[in-house]
Amino acid sequence: MTLDGARNFKLTIAYDGTLFLGWQRQAIGPTIQQTLEDALAKLCGHEITVFASGRTDTGVHAQAQVVNFFTSSSRTPSELVKGGNAILPKTIAILSAQEAPEDFNARYSAKGKTYAYYYYAAKIRDPLLITRAWHVGPNLDWALMEENLSHLIGSRDFKSLASKGSETKSTIRTIWQAHITSREENIKKLTITGSGFLRHMVRTIAGTLHLIGRKRLSPDYLNLVLDSLDRAKAGPVAPPHGLYLEKVFYQPFSGQNDAP
């Protein structure tokens, strides 16, 4: 239900999820949704409900999460950005704001998403990265891990990569791109772009790839996991602090340079 005469705003936000119990508001503990709603309520002068492109778990970060909300306030987009950032904690930032059509919904209007997962491959852990990347140590076979990503491309049933509790009728998804790149020294980035993702899907891929890179599973194991449709065949769910929601698409995906 929307307020009479309300406008619909689309926000792009970034956050460090380390100190939050995930996106969705809860009765106890700080969440991204509740913190953002409280800030916008102060700014707009009435209660706000924010709708996100998707939930993120405890400890997961976002570089460009997209949300929308309705307000009867006369606040301009620039005022929402400036005023919101003045109220929000430093771990959350409103990157942009724009008025959206009444029927725009951050979740249901989305056409796809890009997630990134960061591994730290040095021998000794870096205390400055303990909440930013998964410390996996050296000597992983990154080329083999990259080769396994080819099995993800296309439309198929990803049931074996979903944790129990996924709120979805279908486990079929389409993956357009998946690759591993080197960033700073000893930092590897797994990037996956698709039409949508199941609960813990990206982190399960990251955890399974880790075992493949350690040569604890057969070289072509990810394909066997996908064919099995059995979650028990996949590797563990990788730690949340390595995962970032990087981009949300609202136009059909056409390539790497698409904007949110």
N, C-alpha and C positions, 0 to 999 in steps of 0.2 A: 504494500500500500504506500502511495506517495502522498506528500503534503499538497494541499491545494495551492496551485500556482508555483510549485517547486520546480527548480532547475536540477538537471542531472549533470554532475561533474565527474570527469574522468581524471584520476590522479595516477602518476607513475611515482612509485616510492622505492627507496632502497633502505635496507636495514641489516644490522649485525644481529643475528638471532641468538647469540651466545647466552644472554641473560634473560631470554624470554621462553615461555613454555609453548612455543609454536605460534601459529597465526591465530587460531580460533579462540575467542573469549572463553574463559573458564571461571568457575566460582572462586577458585583460589589461584594465586600466582599471576605474574604479569604476562600479558600476551600482546602481540603486535596489534591485533584488531582492537582490543580494549583501549590501548594507549593512544592509538590513532583516533578512535571515536571520541575519547575524552577531550583530546586537543581540538578536534573540529567542532565539538559541541561548545567549547568555550569561545571559539572564534565566531561561530554562526549564531549562537544564542538559543539553541534548542537541541534536543537529543538527536544524535546522528547514528544511523546504521550504515556500516561500510560493507560492500560486497567485493570480494577479491577474485582474481582469476583462478585461484586455487589455494588450498591450505599448504602451509609449510610446517614441518615438524619442529620440535624443540631443538635448538642449536643450528638450524638451517638458515642460510643467509639469502638475501635477494639483492640483485643489482638493479632490477627493473620490474618489480611487482606492479601489477595494474589493478586499481580498485575503482569503484564508482559509488556515489552516494547522492541522495536528494536533499536539497536544502531550500527553504523559503528565504534565506538570507540574501542580501544584496551584494555580498562579497564578490569581488572580481577574481579571476584566476590568479593574477599576480598577488593579490592580498591573501589568497589561500596558501600560496607558496611561502611568501614572506612571513605571514602571521603564524601559519602552522609550524614552520621551522623554528620560530621563536619560542613556541610552547613545547614542542616535542623534545624528548631527550636526544642527546647527540648520537645515539645509536640508531635513530630513525630519521630519514630526510625525505621531504617531498621534492622530487626532482622537477616535476612539471604538473600543470593543471590546465584543463580546458573544459569548456561546456560541451556536453555530448547530447545526442538525440535522446528523447525520452525513453526509447526502447533499448538503448545501449545497456548491456549488462557485462561486467568485467569477466564473468565466468562463461556465460552462455554465448556471448558474441565472439569469444576467442576462437581462432582457427588453428593455433598451434603454439608451442613453447620450445624454448631452448634452455636446457639445464647444463651446468658445468660441474664437474667433480675434480677437485684438486688433490693430487698425491705429492707428498714430500719424500724424495727418494735418497736423501743423504743418510750416511751411517749413523750420525748423532742427531738427535732431535733438536729442533730450533724452538726455544721457548716462545719466541715471537710469532710462531706459526701454529701453536697448539690448538687454537680455536679457528684456524683458517684452512688447514690442509691435513690430510691423513698421513701420518709418518709411517711409511711402509719400508723404509730402509733401502739399501742398494741392491743391485744384481737381479732386477726383474727383467724379463724378456719383453720389452715394450713393443718390439716388432710383432711378436706373436700375439700380444694383446690387441694390437691394432688390426691384425688379420682377422681375429674373431669378430670384430665389429661389423664386418661385411654381412654376417648372418642376421643382423638386426634390420637391415635396410628393406623397406617395402611394407606391405600390409600383411600382418599375420597375428596369430593368437599368442599373446604374451602372458598367459595364465601362470606359467612356471616362474615368472619373475615378479609376481605380485604377492605381497604379504596378505594374510587373512585379515578381513575387515574392510577390504576395498568396497566402496559404495558405488558399484557400477553394475549394469546389466550385461555388458559385453566386455570381454578382455581382449578384443581385437583392436589394435592400434596401428598407425602408419608411422614409420620412422623414415625421415628423408635424408638425414646426414648423421654420421657418427665418426669421430676421429679423435686421435690423441696427439697433442702437440707439446713441445717443450716451451716453457716460459722462462722464468729466471733459472739460475743454476739449481739443478736438482728438483725443480718443480715441473710436474707433468699435469697437463690439463686434458681431461676427458670431456668432450662436448657432444651432446646428443640433441638433435632437433626433431620433433615429431608432432603429430596431430594432438597428442595427449599422452598422459602417463598414468599408470596404475600406482597404487600405494606402495611406496618403497622401491619402485621399479628401477630407477636410476641407481640408487644405492645398492640394490641387489646386483645389477650389472657391474658396478664398480667392485663389489666384493668378489664376484665370480671371476672377473678379469684378474684380480690380484692373485688368486690361487692359480690361475692359468699361467700368469707371469712368473710365479714361483715354481712352475713345473710340477705342481702337486695334482694337476688334472691333465687329461689328455689334450694335445694341441688344438683339437677341433671341438673342445668340450661345450662351448656356448651353443653351438648348433644342436648338440645332443640334448641340452637342457631345454631349448625351445621346442624341439620335436616331442619331448616327453610330456609336456603340459603338466609337469609335476614339480611343485615348488620345492619339494624335498631334494630334488636333484641339483638345484642351484646352490651357489655359495652363500655365505652369510651376508647380512645387510651391512654395508660399510658405515662407518661412523657418520653422524649427521653433519659435523662441523666442516666436512670437505665439500658439502653440496651448496650450490648457488642457483637460484632461479635467475637466469640471465636475460631472458627476453620473452615477451608475449606477443603473438602475432594476431592482428585483426583483419588482415587481408590474406588471401590464399598465398601460401609460401611459394616464393619463386627463386630464392637464392640466399646466399650468405649475407648479403648486404641489406636484407629487408629490415625495416625499422619497426619498432613496437607500435 
